[in-house]
Amino acid sequence: MKAGDDSLNPPGVFATTHWSVVFKAGETQSPQHTEALRSVCENYWYPLYAYARRRGRSPEDAQDLTQEFFRRLLQNNFLDRADQSQGRFRTFLLSAFEHLLSNEQAHANRLKRGGGRALASLNEETAEGRYRIEPADQLTPERAYERHWALGLLDAARHRLREEYAAPEKQAIYQQLERYLSGSRDEGGYAQAAEKLGMSEAAVKVGVHRLRRRYGELLRAEIRQTVGSPAEVEEELRHLFSALRS
């Protein structure tokens, strides 16, 4: 269910955008589409959970509201008013979630813990444990949401990159070079990694360059799924990095 660029998807993988996955949530029961929708839910439940907590909701309420929100993604009419061309996927999700929060009392009888069809694994202990270890800051709920959204995209891109290096002959290279993805060089520089890999320092430098380049490609592929057009990718990338610096 990755970006529309099929070159970034191995054969058999459901290639699409987050927008199209959610638009068609009520139109298909295919295993591929269900898995794609499940991935959307699992990738983005935590930014919404953290948003609800920042808005003063209890852990239990935040979990219930987030679960209910994603349950509604399965409904045929949930996205009748959504327009992919009018904004970012992250903006749409937050707006729709805010609508649920503002109307929760009217739908209180539907917020049954454990009820409905759950796509995301929202374990309360895991969710709240993750929330409690966050650094204390003064970010607004909206800024915190964007920061978690950005971190989620980085994690997704890194996960895909790790999968590309899953072959036994590549695992050692990835394990040694992953630390350089952020652009930093630890004590010992490339020489230490070169010694462990049995490579020249020049070869390690080339390997790091290729790893970073591929990481950037995969990150842009993740972002491309969440914007209305390819032209918006770089703007969204800059916005998300700005959110990380907040």
Steps between C-alpha positions, in 0.01 A plus 500: 500500500791724440553791271367514149854452367495126427881489490490533878272200539607138454272280287177410674496800735187714495623831351281801564474814712356546848231715346380232261516232770270699726271619220431139406475369856135405462519387139715191512561199717812381322778370728747747347279798561419392855869465574568840345233663715632322806844644430358851476333456838807353666725773359288793614309401812765628740511865378123512552519327837766747616289787367201386706718472810636852441143617479449373854333166429565213737701200374181295481308766310789567265522132417124467448482810280795398287364149454158634411651741250674226307196276522310769312752493220325179396170673450395581144393856573779603736697681230221635286623857549872428477689636203853379441583808293419739783775418748729263679391162628628589849286817498193309393544233768542756776199700381286186491626393841422843648148461363467173688630659821252786477210260447603222734213559742245449223664171416598390851295185473712390204833528680504146627837382618608211284193536278484536123752382249847589624767553236773653713657339803420760765626346819430745781805407702728535199341825384509669838845363578626658181325826580637520854865473394471798266709801605316778678441791266257779427392388156139557411294189423519589130879539497543180698281320248713623211820399679371147557381487141850590378663245731260236369599570140869479590441169676306363203775597256767349723299180535477465123871570468577233759287253305706570187811399693344186648706262288777333707776653289357851558397485864847565641543801273171651611569435868831686476387787282150569635645731765610741226152555357451807714811660355706469817834322528578329828842468658734315265322625191477264205825325589338301779216380276749417225702282734195309620375446145837418350462786254703807413398828655429634152262209434320570827463864405341398169275256685382770740428734208289235327318413822411863567389553142273196512365609837410836347326328209295282731410794722377694199304193392328494840422871476372462143222280637375781723481802268270595217766515229869413447580872483417531871754245621794734558283761671358236731848366569617845610192544717552168676867567571390833644256314725784280624699806601214642703 
